[in-house]
Amino acid sequence: MKYKFWFLLCLLTALSHSQKSLGPIVDSIEYYINTSSSKKLDKYIRLKQANRAKILAENYQLDSLIVDANVNLAAIYNNQEDYNLFLFYSHEAYKLAKRLKDTTSLALVNKNLGYYYYDKIPDSAYYYNDKAEKLYRHLNDNLNRAIVLLDIALLQKQEKDLTGSELTSVEALSLLDKLDPNNDTVKAYQIYLYNNLGQVFKILEQHDEEIIYFERALDGQLALNADNMGMVNNLQNNLAVAYKDAGKYNLAIKLLEEILADKNLLKTRPDFYAVVLDNYAHALQLADNTEQLPNLYHRSLKICDSIDNDVYTIITKQHLAKYYQKYGNMDSAKYYAYQAKTISEKYSKDDLLRSLLLLSELESDSVAVKYYDAYIKLSDSLLKNERATRNKYARIHYETEQIERENRQIAKERLWLLIISVVLIIASILLYLVITQRNKNKELKLIQQQQQANEEIYNLMLSQNERIEEARVLEKKRISEELHDGVLGRLFGTRLSLDSLNMNNSPEAIKTRSEYIDGLKTIENDIRKVSHELNTDFVSGSGFIDIIKTLVETQTLAYEIDYHLDYEEIINWDDVNNKMKIHIYRIIQETLHNIYKHANATRVDISFKLKNNVICLAISDDGTGFDVNKAKSGIGIKNMNSRIKDINGTLSIVSSKNEGTTLTIEAPIA
């Protein structure tokens, strides 16, 4: 026991002497770190001092100082925009600080990483800021916690989580209220938070709250540092826009005139000057004070062109389009609206959304509908993205160290989930293909059945017509035979009798008999002529036209429409196959139905012509007509196209409002 006591005493004495001997080394390292942190020195000197601190700390294995040196090097490389080395030293510091359980350094590294990823990967930025906020909460460091919450609020606003941004900003302000109100850093971050809240309420279109927070931000900046005209002008412009949004145009105009009164602003900040000039012009336009318009807008555009900055021209061109629209100059309005759309397609979906809506108001008919449809589609897309990301930060907020330790298990589960998902997707695709193929088969079968039914109907009609024709031919033959064999025979006998009586040579008898004989010869010739005409099949080949006549007469009578049917006798319908006849019949039937249903016509003209072995069918009406480009194809038009395609023909429709419609079909005879 005695020996143990002496051993511990010697160990403590050695450690005490060791710490005393390292005192100058620690001081040197801290000196190098502090020196390298000074932005007044040349960047190469700063980097040299920072590397000295790191080397010394590593040589003496002073882990806490190694962490500080790595954090310092990361900050220097970040200022020099050498981001690869910034990330390298940041993660080096993070790993060592985590091993040492150095909460302060961990919080600082996470804060720096969150700031770095802010405009690069918002998810990563939120992840590191969230971890930093938890660490600063654990350290009871309200100032740094409020600073991190400001970054989180800005990220939430950027992702359109406006409620989350508002709550986070209020939480940060409540933390700053607990600190020294005379501290300039506290005041500065209060201004940033007020400004963020003003922008949040601007997007929410709650203009009274927007004005309150922008006024607080401006008052705070004037009290903190009124000489910082850049910040003051920014806040004045934000407040002026808030007044403009709230309809307080005179206040907006007055505030914007104060900004524009700065003669150096155009030289020092031409882009900002152009924005303020546009806001000023728009406030004048809304206040119906248009004496300086549209010159102010054009001046703003000219400034942007001079600095080769077309981003700021989007809103100006939208305002110009609205201005010209108000005063009836639609060509100029469309010109600037299209320019705004083209530029916004490269930079901002929100500006593009406004441009599409503007074009839908400026254009007419189908063009307006096209842009409004595009506006709805983009709006829906943005809403979906907002819904998808709205709760994203809430999920990141509840990530814990336990989730990180279970990454392997999660990876396995994800692998199985991926396998199952792939299997389900493949199965779903196969099932979809099977169902789709079945539906196609059913549809094809139905079409075939319909075609068969149509052919049967037509064949029945042809058969009936053939039976009628056969009956007519038989009847004609019977009459011909009756005339030839009966009447002509008897007349011939009479003529022979008269010839035999011609032996009486008296002049009167001879003259009388001769007259009778000549009359009988005349009757004989007339009867023979009638017999031959009756025996001639002069209606051969006219059966299909008779069917068409019956169809047209029946439907036009039912529809109370006058008609005229014209056809060329040169068309030999016996050479036309039944399929084409069926399709032509159905097309005429469907067209007459459409004329009755939609055209309000009083007359329809139908004609058949033959050109180069191609049957040309034309159907014209004197109805109301329609816009062919705007009309959507109904089932009737689709059926017609299907029938025309089936017979290798072409279909064209010519129509205009109040001038009737002409449907032309050309089908080659196979």
ChimeraX attribute file (.defattr): number of C-alpha atoms within 10 A of each C-alpha:
attribute: neighborCount
match mode: 1-to-1
recipient: residues
	/A:1	6
	/A:2	6
	/A:3	8
	/A:4	9
	/A:5	9
	/A:6	10
	/A:7	12
	/A:8	11
	/A:9	11
	/A:10	12
	/A:11	11
	/A:12	11
	/A:13	11
	/A:14	12
	/A:15	11
	/A:16	11
	/A:17	12
	/A:18	11
	/A:19	12
	/A:20	11
	/A:21	11
	/A:22	13
	/A:23	11
	/A:24	11
	/A:25	17
	/A:26	18
	/A:27	11
	/A:28	16
	/A:29	25
	/A:30	18
	/A:31	15
	/A:32	22
	/A:33	26
	/A:34	15
	/A:35	17
	/A:36	27
	/A:37	19
	/A:38	11
	/A:39	11
	/A:40	9
	/A:41	12
	/A:42	10
	/A:43	17
	/A:44	11
	/A:45	12
	/A:46	23
	/A:47	21
	/A:48	13
	/A:49	21
	/A:50	28
	/A:51	20
	/A:52	18
	/A:53	28
	/A:54	22
	/A:55	14
	/A:56	19
	/A:57	23
	/A:58	15
	/A:59	9
	/A:60	13
	/A:61	11
	/A:62	16
	/A:63	16
	/A:64	15
	/A:65	20
	/A:66	24
	/A:67	27
	/A:68	21
	/A:69	29
	/A:70	26
	/A:71	25
	/A:72	26
	/A:73	29
	/A:74	28
	/A:75	21
	/A:76	22
	/A:77	19
	/A:78	17
	/A:79	13
	/A:80	11
	/A:81	11
	/A:82	12
	/A:83	15
	/A:84	12
	/A:85	16
	/A:86	25
	/A:87	18
	/A:88	15
	/A:89	22
	/A:90	24
	/A:91	18
	/A:92	17
	/A:93	27
	/A:94	23
	/A:95	14
	/A:96	18
	/A:97	22
	/A:98	12
	/A:99	10
	/A:100	14
	/A:101	12
	/A:102	14
	/A:103	16
	/A:104	15
	/A:105	22
	/A:106	25
	/A:107	28
	/A:108	20
	/A:109	28
	/A:110	24
	/A:111	27
	/A:112	24
	/A:113	23
	/A:114	26
	/A:115	20
	/A:116	19
	/A:117	17
	/A:118	20
	/A:119	11
	/A:120	10
	/A:121	11
	/A:122	19
	/A:123	17
	/A:124	17
	/A:125	23
	/A:126	29
	/A:127	21
	/A:128	25
	/A:129	31
	/A:130	26
	/A:131	23
	/A:132	28
	/A:133	23
	/A:134	15
	/A:135	22
	/A:136	23
	/A:137	15
	/A:138	14
	/A:139	14
	/A:140	11
	/A:141	14
	/A:142	20
	/A:143	19
	/A:144	22
	/A:145	26
	/A:146	27
	/A:147	24
	/A:148	28
	/A:149	26
	/A:150	25
	/A:151	23
	/A:152	28
	/A:153	29
	/A:154	26
	/A:155	22
	/A:156	24
	/A:157	20
	/A:158	14
	/A:159	18
	/A:160	20
	/A:161	21
	/A:162	22
	/A:163	16
	/A:164	20
	/A:165	25
	/A:166	22
	/A:167	13
	/A:168	22
	/A:169	26
	/A:170	19
	/A:171	17
	/A:172	24
	/A:173	21
	/A:174	14
	/A:175	19
	/A:176	22
	/A:177	15
	/A:178	11
	/A:179	12
	/A:180	11
	/A:181	12
	/A:182	9
	/A:183	10
	/A:184	12
	/A:185	15
	/A:186	20
	/A:187	20
	/A:188	15
	/A:189	19
	/A:190	26
	/A:191	24
	/A:192	19
	/A:193	29
	/A:194	23
	/A:195	23
	/A:196	23
	/A:197	29
	/A:198	28
	/A:199	25
	/A:200	26
	/A:201	21
	/A:202	20
	/A:203	14
	/A:204	13
	/A:205	14
	/A:206	15
	/A:207	20
	/A:208	15
	/A:209	18
	/A:210	28
	/A:211	24
	/A:212	16
	/A:213	23
	/A:214	29
	/A:215	22
	/A:216	19
	/A:217	29
	/A:218	24
	/A:219	16
	/A:220	19
	/A:221	22
	/A:222	16
	/A:223	11
	/A:224	17
	/A:225	13
	/A:226	14
	/A:227	11
	/A:228	11
	/A:229	16
	/A:230	14
	/A:231	15
	/A:232	20
	/A:233	22
	/A:234	16
	/A:235	22
	/A:236	24
	/A:237	24
	/A:238	26
	/A:239	28
	/A:240	29
	/A:241	29
	/A:242	30
	/A:243	23
	/A:244	23
	/A:245	19
	/A:246	17
	/A:247	15
	/A:248	16
	/A:249	23
	/A:250	15
	/A:251	17
	/A:252	25
	/A:253	21
	/A:254	13
	/A:255	19
	/A:256	25
	/A:257	15
	/A:258	12
	/A:259	20
	/A:260	17
	/A:261	9
	/A:262	12
	/A:263	9
	/A:264	11
	/A:265	17
	/A:266	14
	/A:267	9
	/A:268	11
	/A:269	11
	/A:270	17
	/A:271	24
	/A:272	19
	/A:273	22
	/A:274	25
	/A:275	21
	/A:276	24
	/A:277	24
	/A:278	26
	/A:279	26
	/A:280	27
	/A:281	27
	/A:282	27
	/A:283	27
	/A:284	21
	/A:285	21
	/A:286	15
	/A:287	15
	/A:288	10
	/A:289	12
	/A:290	16
	/A:291	10
	/A:292	11
	/A:293	15
	/A:294	16
	/A:295	12
	/A:296	21
	/A:297	24
	/A:298	19
	/A:299	14
	/A:300	25
	/A:301	22
	/A:302	14
	/A:303	19
	/A:304	21
	/A:305	14
	/A:306	11
	/A:307	10
	/A:308	10
	/A:309	12
	/A:310	16
	/A:311	16
	/A:312	18
	/A:313	27
	/A:314	24
	/A:315	19
	/A:316	26
	/A:317	25
	/A:318	23
	/A:319	23
	/A:320	27
	/A:321	27
	/A:322	24
	/A:323	22
	/A:324	18
	/A:325	18
	/A:326	12
	/A:327	9
	/A:328	11
	/A:329	13
	/A:330	16
	/A:331	13
	/A:332	16
	/A:333	25
	/A:334	22
	/A:335	15
	/A:336	23
	/A:337	27
	/A:338	19
	/A:339	16
	/A:340	29
	/A:341	23
	/A:342	14
	/A:343	18
	/A:344	22
	/A:345	14
	/A:346	10
	/A:347	13
	/A:348	13
	/A:349	15
	/A:350	13
	/A:351	18
	/A:352	22
	/A:353	22
	/A:354	19
	/A:355	29
	/A:356	24
	/A:357	19
	/A:358	25
	/A:359	27
	/A:360	21
	/A:361	16
	/A:362	19
	/A:363	17
	/A:364	12
	/A:365	9
	/A:366	12
	/A:367	13
	/A:368	18
	/A:369	15
	/A:370	15
	/A:371	22
	/A:372	20
	/A:373	15
	/A:374	16
	/A:375	21
	/A:376	14
	/A:377	13
	/A:378	17
	/A:379	17
	/A:380	12
	/A:381	12
	/A:382	16
	/A:383	13
	/A:384	12
	/A:385	13
	/A:386	15
	/A:387	14
	/A:388	10
	/A:389	16
	/A:390	18
	/A:391	13
	/A:392	16
	/A:393	20
	/A:394	12
	/A:395	10
	/A:396	16
	/A:397	16
	/A:398	10
	/A:399	13
	/A:400	10
	/A:401	7
	/A:402	8
	/A:403	12
	/A:404	11
	/A:405	10
	/A:406	10
	/A:407	11
	/A:408	11
	/A:409	12
	/A:410	14
	/A:411	11
	/A:412	11
	/A:413	12
	/A:414	13
	/A:415	12
	/A:416	12
	/A:417	13
	/A:418	12
	/A:419	12
	/A:420	12
	/A:421	13
	/A:422	12
	/A:423	12
	/A:424	12
	/A:425	12
	/A:426	12
	/A:427	12
	/A:428	12
	/A:429	12
	/A:430	12
	/A:431	12
	/A:432	12
	/A:433	12
	/A:434	12
	/A:435	12
	/A:436	12
	/A:437	12
	/A:438	12
	/A:439	12
	/A:440	12
	/A:441	12
	/A:442	12
	/A:443	12
	/A:444	12
	/A:445	12
	/A:446	12
	/A:447	12
	/A:448	12
	/A:449	12
	/A:450	12
	/A:451	15
	/A:452	13
	/A:453	12
	/A:454	18
	/A:455	17
	/A:456	13
	/A:457	13
	/A:458	19
	/A:459	14
	/A:460	12
	/A:461	15
	/A:462	16
	/A:463	12
	/A:464	12
	/A:465	16
	/A:466	13
	/A:467	12
	/A:468	12
	/A:469	16
	/A:470	12
	/A:471	12
	/A:472	14
	/A:473	17
	/A:474	13
	/A:475	14
	/A:476	19
	/A:477	17
	/A:478	15
	/A:479	16
	/A:480	20
	/A:481	15
	/A:482	14
	/A:483	18
	/A:484	18
	/A:485	11
	/A:486	11
	/A:487	13
	/A:488	19
	/A:489	14
	/A:490	13
	/A:491	15
	/A:492	14
	/A:493	11
	/A:494	15
	/A:495	19
	/A:496	13
	/A:497	12
	/A:498	15
	/A:499	13
	/A:500	10
	/A:501	13
	/A:502	16
	/A:503	10
	/A:504	11
	/A:505	10
	/A:506	10
	/A:507	9
	/A:508	10
	/A:509	14
	/A:510	15
	/A:511	13
	/A:512	13
	/A:513	18
	/A:514	15
	/A:515	12
	/A:516	15
	/A:517	18
	/A:518	13
	/A:519	13
	/A:520	17
	/A:521	15
	/A:522	12
	/A:523	14
	/A:524	19
	/A:525	13
	/A:526	12
	/A:527	17
	/A:528	16
	/A:529	12
	/A:530	16
	/A:531	20
	/A:532	14
	/A:533	13
	/A:534	18
	/A:535	18
	/A:536	13
	/A:537	12
	/A:538	9
	/A:539	9
	/A:540	11
	/A:541	15
	/A:542	14
	/A:543	17
	/A:544	21
	/A:545	15
	/A:546	12
	/A:547	16
	/A:548	17
	/A:549	12
	/A:550	11
	/A:551	16
	/A:552	22
	/A:553	17
	/A:554	12
	/A:555	15
	/A:556	18
	/A:557	12
	/A:558	10
	/A:559	16
	/A:560	13
	/A:561	18
	/A:562	15
	/A:563	17
	/A:564	11
	/A:565	15
	/A:566	12
	/A:567	13
	/A:568	10
	/A:569	13
	/A:570	8
	/A:571	18
	/A:572	13
	/A:573	17
	/A:574	12
	/A:575	10
	/A:576	15
	/A:577	11
	/A:578	17
	/A:579	17
	/A:580	20
	/A:581	17
	/A:582	19
	/A:583	21
	/A:584	20
	/A:585	18
	/A:586	16
	/A:587	20
	/A:588	20
	/A:589	15
	/A:590	16
	/A:591	17
	/A:592	21
	/A:593	16
	/A:594	14
	/A:595	24
	/A:596	19
	/A:597	11
	/A:598	12
	/A:599	19
	/A:600	16
	/A:601	21
	/A:602	16
	/A:603	16
	/A:604	22
	/A:605	15
	/A:606	18
	/A:607	15
	/A:608	17
	/A:609	17
	/A:610	19
	/A:611	10
	/A:612	7
	/A:613	12
	/A:614	16
	/A:615	18
	/A:616	17
	/A:617	19
	/A:618	19
	/A:619	19
	/A:620	22
	/A:621	25
	/A:622	18
	/A:623	22
	/A:624	17
	/A:625	21
	/A:626	18
	/A:627	11
	/A:628	14
	/A:629	9
	/A:630	9
	/A:631	8
	/A:632	9
	/A:633	10
	/A:634	8
	/A:635	9
	/A:636	14
	/A:637	16
	/A:638	11
	/A:639	16
	/A:640	20
	/A:641	16
	/A:642	13
	/A:643	21
	/A:644	20
	/A:645	13
	/A:646	12
	/A:647	18
	/A:648	14
	/A:649	18
	/A:650	15
	/A:651	16
	/A:652	11
	/A:653	13
	/A:654	15
	/A:655	19
	/A:656	15
	/A:657	12
	/A:658	12
	/A:659	14
	/A:660	20
	/A:661	24
	/A:662	19
	/A:663	17
	/A:664	16
	/A:665	20
	/A:666	20
	/A:667	20
	/A:668	17
	/A:669	17
	/A:670	11
